[in-house]
């Protein structure tokens, strides 16, 4: 049965086309918002190290059309935050490493930053900032002065939130590289590197007091790239395999990501804490790399992300904490052409800058045209309502 006949009415093609156009306009370019539908459980890292990326207003539309409700930034770009006006997206915003020392030395700098970059977005609209990351992978580096400034800077930001009456509404934490682990296998033997312990120990005390999570950037791809001959591809890609059993706990791990997370839990417990949650602030797989970067292909990237998404939607926990669904931010939304380093660094995106998926994992979204803006959205809706009025008159007199 033709669509135009579904209700027993044969519409002329011209009228049917008009109605089709109206439906497209009213769904903002062909993608309905589906407000009220359950949002995806994943978060996505939105990096902007590129000169060919779409505007934040277009990105806002893309993410909403995908039903993504959690976004992690590496700064607190007001252009990005403003583009998500009147949306239900939750943001993690970041303070760059270059600002950590200043905030540690001068709490007023932290307060000024919070007043400028956080407070306005908690008082207007429905935009929500749920977490501030102070620095990124600071303990991985060799700058001991920066490392020593990390916790005082976090304390300054926490104090600024409290002084502004925002305590409890926004978490304060920092994201770590898995390189801070000295031992990660078996997971039950997980331990932080000796040179990291003096910094991690007091930091855990702060996170426990503030009820903030421990963020870790986990990339099984790095393990495979370093030793592709001995690291089973099925194990890192969440594909069927016999798994690895931890001899101490008898827990079986069928993928490396869960083993990495549980090794971090073990390391935290070894320092006396059982009340700090571990969340994955970054994980991903590159779709392209240099000749010496084994496994950097669209096929493997799609397999890793696709299987990870299935685990997340199952609300699966790790073997050590099976009742606690893993909390993951995928890296990254776009390929970023100005990132330094090997080719893989520029090819972690789910999408190309033009909105085309790099691989298909079922995350379908729509990136509006280049001239798309909030004003354009309003104009399109107004035009749609005018057309509806015209269509109603035309249909009533025919």
N, C-alpha and C positions, 0 to 999 in steps of 0.2 A: 504494500500500500504506500503510495506517495505521501510525503509529509503533509502536503497541502490538502490531502483527503482524509486525514486522520480523524477529523471531527465531522465528517460527512459533508464538508464544504469544498467545492472545487474553486480554488482561487486562481485568477489569471497569473501567469508567471511574473508580471510586473509587480503585482501586489505582494506576491510571496517574496520577491527579491527585496522589496521595501521593508517587510517585516524582518527578514534575515539581517538586513543592514542595521535596523534598530536594535536587534538583539546583540549584535556585535558591539555597537556603540555603548549600549547600556552595561555591557560586561567589560568596559574599559579596554577595548582592543581584542576581544575574543576570549579573555580568560576571566571567568567569574571568580569573585573573591571567595565565595563559599564561606562567608563569615559564620561562625558557629561550628564549622567542621573541626574535627580534631586536628591540631597542628602536629607536624612531625616532631619526633622526640629528639632529633639531633640539633646541635648548634653548628654554625658555620663561621669560620674565620674569614673576615672581610679585609684583606690587605689591599693596599693602594700604591704599591711600588711599581708603577707603570705609567707610560705616557699615552696609552691608547684605551684606557678604561672608560666605561660608560659613566654618566653623571650619577651622583647619589640618588636623585629623584627617580631615575630609571631603574637603578638597582633596588630601590625600595619596592617598586612594583614587581620586579622579578622575584624577590624573596617572598613577598606576600602571595604571589601566584603559585609559588611552590609550597605554600603553607609552612614556611620556616619561621619560627617564632623566637629563636635565640641567635644572636649575632655577637661575635667577639671582634673588637677593634684593637689596634695596637696603639691608638691614641684616643683622643676624645674630640675628633673633628666636628665642630659645630655644624658644618655643611651637611655632614652625614646624619647627625642626630636630628637636625631640623627637617631633613627629607623624610623622616619617619613620623612626622606629626600625625597624631590621631591614629596610630597603629598600635597593635598589641605586641610588638616586638620587644623583647628584653635584651638589654645590651650589657656586655662586659666592656668596659673602657680601660685604656692603659695609660700609664705614665712612663715615658721613655727613659731608658737608662741614663741619658744625658741630664735628666732632671732629678735623679735620685739623691745625689749628694747635697744639692741645694735644699731639698725638703728635709733631709736629715739634720742639716745645720740650722735651718730656720723654719720652725713650725708655722710661722705666719705665711710662708710661701706655700705650704700645703693647704692652709685654709683658703688662701686666695685662689688656688687651683680648683679646689672643691666648689667654691662659690661661683666660679666662672664656668666650669665644665660639667658639674654634676647637679648642683642645687636647682638651676632653672628647669632642668628636664624632669625633675621630680615634682615640680609645683604646677606644671602646665600640661594640658593634654593628657594622653594616656601613655606617653613614652615612659619607659622604665629603665633605670640603670640599676642593675642588681649586684654588680661587683666591680671593683677597681683593682687592676693588677699593677703593682708598683715594680717597674722594671720587668725585663724578660730574659730569662736564662742568665741572670747575673752571676750565680755561683759557678757557672761553667767556665767563666773567663779567668784571667790571671790578675786582674786589677783588685788587689787586696783592699785598697781604700774604698772602692765601690762596694765590695762585698761587706765591709764593715758598716757601710752606710745604709745597707738595705733594710735591716730591721728598724733602725731609728726612723727612716723615712716612712715605713709602713705604720709605725706608731704615731707619727705626725699626722698622717692622713686619717687614721682612725680617730685621733683626738679632734681633728677638724670636723669630722662628721658628727661627733658627739656634741661639740660646741654649737653646731648649727641645728641640732635637734634631729639629725638624720641617723643616729646610731641605731643599729638593728635593721635598717632598711637596705643598707648596702654593705656587702662583704668587702674586706680588704685582704688581699693576698698577693702572691707573685707566682709566676710560672717558671718551672724548672726543666732543664734538659735531663734526659735519662743518664747523661754522662756523669751526674753527681753520684751515681751508684757505684760502689766499689765491687759489690757482688750482687748478681741478680739470678743466679742459677745454683741450685734449685730455688724456686720462689720462696720457700720457707726460710732459706738462708740469706735472704735479701738484706743488704747492709749498705749504708752510705759510705762513700770514700772517706778515709781518715781525715783528709784535708778539708772535707765539706762538713764534717760533724760539728766543729766549733760554731759554725754559722747556722746549721740546720737545727741543732738542739734548742737554742733559745727561740728560734723562729717557730718551732712546733709549739712551744709554750704560748706564744702569742696567738697562733691559730686556734689553739684549744680555748683560750680565754675569749677570743673574739667570735668563736664558732664559725670560723671560715675554713674553706677547703684547702687541701694541698693540691696544687695544680702541677701536672706532669705532662711533658710533651713526649709522646711515645711513637716511634717509627720502626715497626718490624722490618720495613724496607731496608733500613741501614744495616741490620744484621744480615739480611740476604745479600745485599750488595757487597758486603765485606767478605763473605764466604759462601758464594752460591753453590759450591760443590758439596758443602756439608750441611747447609741449612735447608731442610725440606721445603719446597715451594708450597706444598699443600698446607703445611703447618703455619706459614706466615699469611696465607691467603684465605684462611677459614674454610678450606676445602676438606672433604672427608679424609681422615687419617687416624691412625691408631692413637695418636697423642703421646704425651710424655707424662709419666707418673712421678710425682714428687715422693721420694723414698721416705721422707720424714713425716709427711701428712697423709700419704696415700691418695692424695687428690690428683685426678687426671686432667691434664691441660691439652685441649685439642687445637689451641692456637697460641701464638706467641704473645699477642697483645694482652690477653688475660694473665698470662704468666708474668709479664712485665709489671702490670698493675699490682698483682699480689706480692711481687717482690718488694715493691714500694711500701705496701701495707706492712710487710714483715720488718722492713728497715725502720719504719716509724714506730712500730711496737717495740723494737729492740732499744729504742731511745725512751721508752716509758710511756708511750701514748697509744691509747686505743679509741680515742674519741675524736680523731681527725679523719674526715672523709677524703678519699683520693678521687679526683676528677681528671679526665683526659682533656687538657686544654688544646692539644694539637695531635692529630694523626692523619696520615694520608699516604698516597703512593704516587710517584711521578709517572706521567704518561710518555715522557721522552727524556733522554739523557745522553751523555757523551758515550763514546764507544766502550769505555771502561766501566760504565754504570749498568751492571747486569740487572735485568728485570724491569727497566724503565720503559714500559710499553703501554699503550692504551688498553690492551687486553688485560694485562695484570692489574693495572690501576682500576679498571672497571670491576674486575673480580673482587679485589680487596674492598673497595668502597661498597659495592653491591652486597656482598656477604656481611659486611659490618652493619649496614643499614638493616638487614634482616635480623641480626642479633639484637640490635637496639629496639626494633619494633616488637620483638618478642619480650622486651623488658628483662632481658637476661642479665644475671649477675655473674661475677667471677666465681671460680670454684671455692675460694676462701670466703666470699660473701655472696652466696647465691641469691639471697633475698633482697639485695640492693642493686637495682638496675644500673648498669654502667652509664655514666654521664659523659658524653663525648662532643667535642667540637672538631668537626672535620676541617682539615686544611687542604685546599682553600677554595674560595668562591671562584676566582679567576686566575688564569695564568698571568703572571706579572713580569713583563718583559724587561724591567730595569733592575731586577734583583741580581746581586753579584753572586759569584761562585759558579759551580758546574751547571751544565744545561738543565739538570733535573730541578734546580732551585727555581727556575722560571716556568716549570711545567707541572705544578701540583694542582692546577685549577680544575674544578668541575666543568667550568665553561670557558670558552674563548671570550675575549672582550666584546665580540659582536653578539654574544648571547647564545651562540651555538654550543650544544653540549660536546665536551671532548670525548665522552663515551656515554653509553646509555645504561643508566642504573635505575631508570624509572622516575627520576626527579625532573618532572616536566614543568617548565616555567616559561614566561613570556617577557622578553625585553622590549619595551616600547621603542618607537622610532626616535631618531636623534633629537627632534625638536620637542620631545615629550617633557612636560613640566607640570607642576601642580596647576598652574593657570590653564595649560592645555587640557588637563583632565576636566576642569570645570567647564571650559568652553565646549568640549566634546559632549558632556552630559547635557548642557543647556541646549545644544543643537539637537541632541537625541530627543529631548522632551518636545521641542518644536516640531520635529518630524512626526512624533507620536500624535500630536494634536492634529496635524495635517492628515495623517493616515486615518485617524478616527473619523474626521469629517468626510474624507473620501469614501471610506467603507460604509458610512451610514447613509450616504445619498446614492450609493450604487445598488 
